Amino acid sequence: MKLAATIRGVTHSFGSVREVLAKANPPKSGDDLAGVSARDPVERVAARAALSQLTLAELRANPVIPPEEDAISRLVEDDLDESAFAAVKHLSVGQFREWILDTATTGARLRSVALGVTPEIAAGVCKLMSNMDLMVAGSKCEVVVRCNNTLGLPGTLSSRLQPNHPTDDVEGILYSTREGLSYGCGDAVIGINPATDTPESTAEILRAIGDIRTRNQIPTQQCVLSHVLVQMKALALDCPMDLMFQSLAGSERANKAFGIDVALMNEAYDLMQRRRSSTGPNFMYFETGQGNALSSDAHHGADQVTLEARAYGFARRYKPFLVNTVVGFIGPEYLEDGPQITRAGLEDHFMGKLMGLPMGCDACFTYHARMSQDELEGLKVLLGVAGCTYLMSMPVGDDIMLNYQSTSFHDVPTVRGLVRKSPAPEFDAWLASRGISSGWTPGKHLGDVSVLR
């Protein structure tokens, strides 16, 4: 295994696959903070040259955290589909990039190898791609999932309706929910970030959302994004729970900072198999974000793109209905400006889809990041073109509880119109029946909450 490259007569040598992966990464403030980034653009080019020559088999054999030290490394290895991996293991990372982008490589062929792609492979090929490459490749990866409706079909773009309220006032949540529905939002999920993380408040909100869904016969699913242990206790209070949520990270130590481990997530999955209120086979919902392992000093000297891909390796075990990268939420310490946030959104979407996950993206930034509204709107359109499964939606794109800028209710029909994509088919039919919209075409009742009870 060669971990060196010569650029302009100077040989750059690297001590490990982990170092090559980190130094091949595009500039990220988080990698600078961790002290793992390339010293200069020339070293970055050398790392990419070295990475391009490594085989996928070599990347699999050299995870950035050794299996004996980390449960996520062991889980990825145990769950890998050997026949899918065998189809591509001989390729170099550079050859794998060319194969993915080749016009002869269809979505079906990408699906056939998805379960054989390790996180390090996904991260490695991602680092050799331009933003446009990531969009082309992401748009080819088709991942279709079903809960109460169907997400990920070609020509669709869904949204999470996020009616957060700073005091968990149920009536306030319902007002925002009706408004979002009237703009065609919410086919991915009506998902609330709770201010009070208790089983009782979780159950109360789920019952209220379940009631408005039942009264209006809305083909979607509801979720309260409490800690997984809180949701498990809420199930005992006899509330409807279509999806179970949890934030995930790419190392065992980082997941412990979230208060979870593999055993707990296995238990939660088994409980939902028995107790969920949804009908489809996919019923888990995960959120991730570049930098979350570094923020808890649990990155093991690895770069944030590779760690993000490892979170997808964890998520993949549970056949989720939704995976969402909250791309600019953690802050400028990890992604400091518009170009870095844009790049991260396209990276995460591609890596997750390549690994077989239904990837959404919260195109967002915190108030102290150097990103403009114009850059944020541009990212939403780029993600729509790239085949993103779903975006967020909230009143005027301003989350008054979590204090960040994201996607507004109005943005969702606008992006759908620009990229000519429709909501999930069951939800699209429901919107048409209410005169809200049909496909990407607004109806006469767009924005009219009076059509909802």
C-alpha positions as CSV (number, residue, x, y, z in Angstrom):
1,M,0.0,0.0,0.0
2,K,1.6,3.2,-1.2
3,L,0.9,6.3,1.0
4,A,2.9,8.9,-0.9
5,A,2.7,11.1,-4.0
6,T,5.3,13.3,-5.8
7,I,4.2,16.8,-6.8
8,R,6.6,19.1,-8.7
9,G,9.5,16.9,-7.8
10,V,8.7,16.8,-4.1
11,T,7.5,13.5,-2.5
12,H,4.9,13.9,0.1
13,S,4.6,10.8,2.4
14,F,1.7,10.1,4.8
15,G,1.7,7.9,7.9
16,S,-1.7,6.2,7.6
17,V,-4.8,6.0,5.6
18,R,-6.5,8.2,8.2
19,E,-4.0,10.9,7.5
20,V,-4.4,10.6,3.7
21,L,-8.2,10.9,4.1
22,A,-7.9,13.9,6.3
23,K,-5.4,15.8,4.2
24,A,-7.3,15.1,1.0
25,N,-10.4,16.8,2.4
26,P,-11.4,20.2,1.0
27,P,-10.7,23.1,3.5
28,K,-12.9,22.8,6.6
29,S,-12.6,24.9,9.7
30,G,-13.4,21.8,11.8
31,D,-10.4,19.9,10.4
32,D,-8.2,23.0,11.1
33,L,-9.5,23.0,14.6
34,A,-8.7,19.3,15.0
35,G,-5.2,19.8,13.5
36,V,-5.7,17.2,10.8
37,S,-6.0,19.3,7.6
38,A,-3.4,19.7,4.9
39,R,-0.7,22.3,5.5
40,D,-1.3,23.9,2.1
41,P,-3.0,23.3,-1.2
42,V,0.0,21.3,-2.6
43,E,-0.1,18.8,0.3
44,R,-3.8,18.5,-0.3
45,V,-3.3,17.7,-4.0
46,A,-0.6,15.1,-3.0
47,A,-3.0,13.5,-0.5
48,R,-5.7,13.2,-3.2
49,A,-3.2,11.7,-5.6
50,A,-2.2,9.1,-3.0
51,L,-5.9,8.5,-2.1
52,S,-6.8,8.0,-5.8
53,Q,-4.4,5.0,-6.0
54,L,-5.6,3.2,-3.0
55,T,-8.0,0.3,-3.6
56,L,-11.4,0.0,-2.0
57,A,-10.1,-3.2,-0.4
58,E,-7.3,-1.2,1.2
59,L,-9.7,1.4,2.5
60,R,-11.9,-1.4,4.0
61,A,-8.9,-2.9,5.7
62,N,-7.9,0.4,7.3
63,P,-10.9,2.1,9.0
64,V,-9.9,5.4,10.6
65,I,-10.7,3.9,14.0
66,P,-9.5,0.3,14.6
67,P,-12.3,-2.2,15.3
68,E,-10.8,-3.2,18.5
69,E,-11.2,0.3,19.8
70,D,-14.6,1.2,18.4
71,A,-18.1,-0.4,18.2
72,I,-19.0,1.5,15.0
73,S,-16.0,0.1,13.1
74,R,-17.1,-3.4,14.3
75,L,-20.7,-2.8,13.3
76,V,-19.8,-1.6,9.8
77,E,-17.6,-4.6,9.2
78,D,-20.2,-7.1,10.6
79,D,-23.0,-5.6,8.5
80,L,-21.2,-5.3,5.2
81,D,-22.7,-7.1,2.2
82,E,-19.7,-9.3,1.0
83,S,-21.1,-9.9,-2.5
84,A,-21.8,-6.2,-3.1
85,F,-18.3,-5.4,-1.9
86,A,-16.7,-8.1,-4.1
87,A,-18.0,-6.4,-7.2
88,V,-15.9,-3.2,-6.6
89,K,-13.2,-4.1,-4.2
90,H,-10.5,-4.3,-6.9
91,L,-11.1,-0.8,-8.0
92,S,-8.9,2.1,-6.9
93,V,-10.7,5.1,-5.4
94,G,-10.0,7.0,-8.6
95,Q,-11.4,4.2,-10.7
96,F,-14.4,4.0,-8.5
97,R,-15.1,7.7,-9.0
98,E,-14.9,7.3,-12.8
99,W,-17.3,4.3,-12.6
100,I,-19.8,6.2,-10.5
101,L,-19.8,9.2,-12.9
102,D,-19.8,7.0,-16.1
103,T,-23.1,7.5,-18.0
104,A,-23.4,3.7,-18.3
105,T,-23.6,3.4,-14.5
106,T,-27.3,3.5,-13.7
107,G,-29.1,4.0,-10.5
108,A,-29.8,0.2,-10.4
109,R,-26.1,-0.6,-10.6
110,L,-25.3,1.9,-7.8
111,R,-28.0,0.3,-5.7
112,S,-26.4,-3.1,-6.3
113,V,-23.2,-2.1,-4.6
114,A,-24.6,0.3,-1.9
115,L,-24.5,-2.2,0.9
116,G,-20.9,-3.1,0.1
117,V,-19.6,0.5,0.4
118,T,-17.9,1.2,3.7
119,P,-17.9,4.7,5.2
120,E,-14.2,5.2,4.4
121,I,-14.9,4.2,0.8
122,A,-17.7,6.7,0.5
123,A,-15.7,9.5,2.1
124,G,-12.6,8.7,0.0
125,V,-14.4,8.9,-3.3
126,C,-16.2,12.0,-2.2
127,K,-12.9,13.8,-1.6
128,L,-12.0,13.3,-5.3
129,M,-15.2,14.9,-6.6
130,S,-16.0,18.5,-7.4
131,N,-19.3,19.9,-6.3
132,M,-20.8,19.2,-9.7
133,D,-19.5,15.6,-9.6
134,L,-21.3,15.2,-6.2
135,M,-24.5,16.5,-7.7
136,V,-24.3,14.3,-10.8
137,A,-23.5,11.2,-8.7
138,G,-26.1,12.0,-6.0
139,S,-28.8,12.4,-8.6
140,K,-28.1,8.9,-9.9
141,C,-28.4,7.2,-6.5
142,E,-32.1,6.2,-6.0
143,V,-33.2,5.1,-2.6
144,V,-36.9,4.4,-2.2
145,V,-38.4,3.9,1.3
146,R,-41.9,3.5,2.8
147,C,-43.5,4.4,6.1
148,N,-47.1,5.8,5.7
149,N,-46.2,7.1,2.3
150,T,-43.3,6.6,-0.2
151,L,-40.2,8.8,-0.4
152,G,-37.3,8.8,-2.9
153,L,-39.1,8.0,-6.1
154,P,-37.6,9.7,-9.2
155,G,-39.0,13.2,-9.8
156,T,-40.0,13.8,-6.2
157,L,-38.7,16.2,-3.6
158,S,-40.2,16.0,-0.1
159,S,-40.0,18.1,3.0
160,R,-40.1,17.8,6.8
161,L,-42.6,20.2,8.4
162,Q,-40.9,21.5,11.5
163,P,-43.4,23.4,13.6
164,N,-41.2,24.0,16.7
165,H,-42.4,26.1,19.6
166,P,-40.2,27.5,22.3
167,T,-42.5,26.4,25.1
168,D,-44.0,23.3,23.4
169,D,-47.4,25.0,23.3
170,V,-49.5,22.5,21.5
171,E,-51.9,25.1,19.9
172,G,-48.9,27.0,18.6
173,I,-47.4,23.8,17.2
174,L,-50.8,23.1,15.5
175,Y,-51.0,26.6,14.0
176,S,-47.6,26.2,12.4
177,T,-48.5,22.7,11.2
178,R,-51.6,23.9,9.4
179,E,-49.7,26.7,7.8
180,G,-46.9,24.4,6.6
181,L,-49.4,21.9,5.2
182,S,-51.2,24.6,3.3
183,Y,-47.9,25.3,1.4
184,G,-47.5,21.6,0.5
185,C,-44.9,20.8,3.2
186,G,-44.7,17.8,5.5
187,D,-44.7,14.7,3.3
188,A,-41.4,13.4,4.8
189,V,-42.6,14.0,8.4
190,I,-44.3,16.4,10.7
191,G,-41.4,16.5,13.1
192,I,-41.1,18.7,16.2
193,N,-38.0,19.4,18.2
194,P,-39.3,19.5,21.8
195,A,-38.3,22.2,24.3
196,T,-39.3,19.8,27.2
197,D,-37.7,16.4,26.7
198,T,-40.2,14.3,28.8
199,P,-42.3,11.3,27.9
200,E,-45.4,13.2,28.8
201,S,-44.8,16.2,26.6
202,T,-43.6,13.9,23.8
203,A,-46.8,11.9,24.0
204,E,-49.0,15.0,24.2
205,I,-47.5,16.4,21.0
206,L,-47.7,13.1,19.2
207,R,-51.4,12.7,20.0
208,A,-52.1,16.3,18.8
209,I,-50.3,15.8,15.5
210,G,-51.9,12.3,15.1
211,D,-55.3,13.9,15.6
212,I,-54.9,16.6,12.9
213,R,-53.5,13.9,10.6
214,T,-56.6,11.7,11.2
215,R,-59.1,14.5,10.9
216,N,-57.7,15.6,7.6
217,Q,-56.6,12.1,6.3
218,I,-53.1,13.3,5.6
219,P,-50.8,10.5,4.2
220,T,-47.6,11.3,6.2
221,Q,-46.0,10.5,9.5
222,Q,-45.3,12.3,12.8
223,C,-42.3,12.3,15.1
224,V,-41.2,14.2,18.2
225,L,-37.4,14.5,18.2
226,S,-36.9,13.6,21.9
227,H,-34.0,11.5,23.1
228,V,-34.6,7.8,22.1
229,L,-35.0,6.8,25.8
230,V,-37.7,9.4,26.2
231,Q,-39.5,8.2,23.1
232,M,-39.3,4.6,24.4
233,K,-41.0,5.7,27.6
234,A,-43.6,7.7,25.7
235,L,-44.6,4.6,23.8
236,A,-45.7,3.2,27.2
237,L,-48.2,6.1,27.5
238,D,-50.1,4.8,24.5
239,C,-49.4,7.5,22.0
240,P,-49.1,7.1,18.2
241,M,-45.5,7.0,17.1
242,D,-44.8,6.6,13.4
243,L,-41.1,7.2,13.4
244,M,-38.5,6.9,16.2
245,F,-35.7,9.5,16.2
246,Q,-32.1,9.8,17.4
247,S,-29.0,11.8,16.6
248,L,-26.1,9.6,15.6
249,A,-22.3,10.1,15.3
250,G,-19.4,8.3,13.7
251,S,-17.5,6.9,16.7
252,E,-18.5,4.9,19.7
253,R,-17.2,7.7,22.0
254,A,-19.2,10.4,20.3
255,N,-22.4,8.3,20.5
256,K,-21.8,7.9,24.2
257,A,-21.9,11.7,24.4
258,F,-25.4,11.5,22.9
259,G,-26.3,9.0,25.5
260,I,-26.6,6.0,23.2
261,D,-24.8,2.9,22.1
262,V,-25.4,0.1,19.6
263,A,-27.2,-2.1,22.2
264,L,-29.7,0.7,23.0
265,M,-30.4,1.4,19.3
266,N,-31.0,-2.3,18.7
267,E,-33.5,-2.3,21.6
268,A,-35.3,0.9,20.3
269,Y,-35.5,-0.7,16.8
270,D,-37.0,-3.9,18.2
271,L,-39.5,-1.9,20.3
272,M,-40.7,0.0,17.3
273,Q,-41.1,-3.2,15.3
274,R,-43.7,-4.2,17.8
275,R,-45.3,-0.9,18.9
276,R,-45.1,1.6,16.0
277,S,-48.3,3.2,14.6
278,S,-47.0,3.4,11.0
279,T,-47.6,0.8,8.3
280,G,-44.4,0.6,6.2
281,P,-41.2,-1.3,6.8
282,N,-39.1,1.8,7.4
283,F,-39.7,3.6,10.7
284,M,-36.4,5.0,12.1
285,Y,-35.3,8.7,11.7
286,F,-31.7,9.8,12.2
287,E,-29.9,13.2,12.2
288,T,-26.2,13.8,11.8
289,G,-23.9,16.6,11.0
290,Q,-20.2,17.2,10.2
291,G,-18.3,18.1,13.3
292,N,-20.4,16.4,15.9
293,A,-17.7,13.9,16.9
294,L,-15.1,16.7,17.2
295,S,-17.4,18.8,19.4
296,S,-17.3,16.0,22.0
297,D,-13.5,15.3,21.5
298,A,-14.4,11.9,20.1
299,H,-12.9,12.2,16.6
300,H,-9.8,10.0,17.1
301,G,-7.8,12.2,14.8
302,A,-10.0,11.6,11.8
303,D,-11.5,14.2,9.6
304,Q,-15.1,15.3,9.8
305,V,-16.2,14.1,6.4
306,T,-15.1,10.5,7.1
307,L,-16.7,10.6,10.6
308,E,-19.9,11.8,9.0
309,A,-19.9,8.8,6.6
310,R,-19.3,6.5,9.6
311,A,-22.5,7.9,11.1
312,Y,-24.3,6.7,8.0
313,G,-22.7,3.2,8.5
314,F,-24.3,3.2,11.9
315,A,-27.7,4.4,10.5
316,R,-27.7,1.9,7.7
317,R,-28.2,-1.0,10.2
318,Y,-31.7,0.1,11.0
319,K,-33.1,0.6,7.4
320,P,-34.3,4.2,8.2
321,F,-37.1,6.1,6.6
322,L,-35.3,9.4,7.0
323,V,-31.6,10.4,7.5
324,N,-31.0,14.2,7.7
325,T,-27.7,16.0,7.8
326,V,-28.2,19.3,9.7
327,V,-25.4,20.7,7.7
328,G,-24.7,24.2,9.1
329,F,-26.3,23.8,12.6
330,I,-23.3,22.9,14.7
331,G,-21.6,26.2,13.9
332,P,-18.7,28.0,12.2
333,E,-16.1,26.2,14.3
334,Y,-16.7,23.2,12.0
335,L,-18.1,24.8,8.8
336,E,-17.3,28.5,8.8
337,D,-18.9,30.0,5.7
338,G,-21.2,29.6,2.7
339,P,-18.8,27.7,0.5
340,Q,-17.9,25.2,3.3
341,I,-21.6,24.7,4.2
342,T,-22.5,24.2,0.6
343,R,-19.8,21.7,0.0
344,A,-20.7,19.8,3.2
345,G,-24.4,19.6,2.2
346,L,-23.5,18.1,-1.2
347,E,-20.9,15.7,0.3
348,D,-23.2,14.4,2.9
349,H,-26.1,13.9,0.5
350,F,-23.9,12.0,-1.9
351,M,-22.2,9.8,0.7
352,G,-25.5,8.8,2.3
353,K,-27.2,8.0,-1.0
354,L,-24.1,6.0,-2.2
355,M,-24.4,3.9,1.0
356,G,-28.1,3.3,0.4
357,L,-29.7,5.8,2.7
358,P,-32.7,8.1,2.0
359,M,-30.8,11.4,2.5
360,G,-32.4,14.7,3.4
361,C,-30.6,17.9,4.2
362,D,-31.3,20.8,6.5
363,A,-29.7,23.6,4.5
364,C,-29.1,25.9,7.3
365,F,-26.7,28.2,9.2
366,T,-26.3,29.6,12.7
367,Y,-26.4,33.3,13.1
368,H,-22.6,33.6,13.7
369,A,-21.6,31.8,10.5
370,R,-20.5,33.7,7.4
371,M,-23.2,32.6,5.1
372,S,-25.7,34.8,3.3
373,Q,-29.4,34.2,2.5
374,D,-28.5,34.1,-1.2
375,E,-26.0,31.3,-0.6
376,L,-28.5,29.4,1.5
377,E,-31.1,29.6,-1.2
378,G,-28.6,28.5,-3.8
379,L,-27.8,25.4,-1.7
380,K,-31.4,24.5,-1.5
381,V,-31.7,24.5,-5.3
382,L,-28.4,22.6,-5.7
383,L,-29.7,19.9,-3.4
384,G,-33.0,19.8,-5.3
385,V,-31.1,19.2,-8.6
386,A,-28.8,16.7,-6.9
387,G,-31.8,14.4,-6.0
388,C,-32.0,15.2,-2.3
389,T,-34.8,13.2,-0.8
390,Y,-36.2,16.0,1.4
391,L,-35.5,19.5,2.8
392,M,-36.8,21.2,6.0
393,S,-39.6,23.7,6.2
394,M,-40.6,26.1,9.0
395,P,-42.2,29.6,9.3
396,V,-40.2,32.1,7.3
397,G,-37.2,29.8,7.5
398,D,-36.4,31.1,11.0
399,D,-36.4,28.6,13.9
400,I,-37.2,30.7,16.9
401,M,-36.5,27.9,19.3
402,L,-33.2,26.6,18.0
403,N,-32.0,30.0,16.7
404,Y,-30.9,29.2,13.1
405,Q,-31.8,29.9,9.6
406,S,-33.2,27.2,7.4
407,T,-35.9,26.5,4.7
408,S,-39.2,28.3,4.8
409,F,-42.7,27.0,4.0
410,H,-42.6,29.2,0.9
411,D,-39.2,27.9,-0.2
412,V,-40.4,24.3,-0.7
413,P,-43.0,24.9,-3.5
414,T,-40.6,27.4,-5.0
415,V,-37.7,24.8,-5.2
416,R,-40.1,22.1,-6.5
417,G,-41.2,24.5,-9.2
418,L,-37.6,25.3,-10.2
419,V,-36.5,21.7,-10.4
420,R,-39.8,20.3,-11.7
421,K,-40.3,17.8,-8.8
422,S,-43.4,16.7,-7.0
423,P,-44.1,15.7,-3.4
424,A,-44.4,12.0,-2.4
425,P,-47.2,10.5,-4.6
426,E,-49.7,9.8,-1.8
427,F,-49.2,13.3,-0.4
428,D,-49.4,14.9,-3.8
429,A,-52.8,13.3,-4.4
430,W,-54.0,14.6,-1.0
431,L,-52.7,18.2,-1.8
432,A,-54.5,18.0,-5.2
433,S,-57.7,17.0,-3.5
434,R,-57.5,20.1,-1.3
435,G,-56.6,22.4,-4.1
436,I,-53.2,23.3,-2.6
437,S,-51.0,22.1,-5.4
438,S,-50.7,19.4,-8.1
439,G,-47.1,18.2,-8.7
440,W,-45.0,21.3,-8.8
441,T,-47.9,23.6,-9.8
442,P,-49.5,25.7,-7.1
443,G,-53.3,25.4,-6.7
444,K,-55.9,28.0,-5.8
445,H,-55.7,27.2,-2.1
446,L,-51.9,27.3,-1.7
447,G,-51.3,29.0,1.6
448,D,-55.0,28.8,2.6
449,V,-55.3,27.2,6.1
450,S,-59.1,27.1,5.9
451,V,-58.9,23.9,3.8
452,L,-57.6,22.1,6.9
453,R,-59.6,21.2,10.0
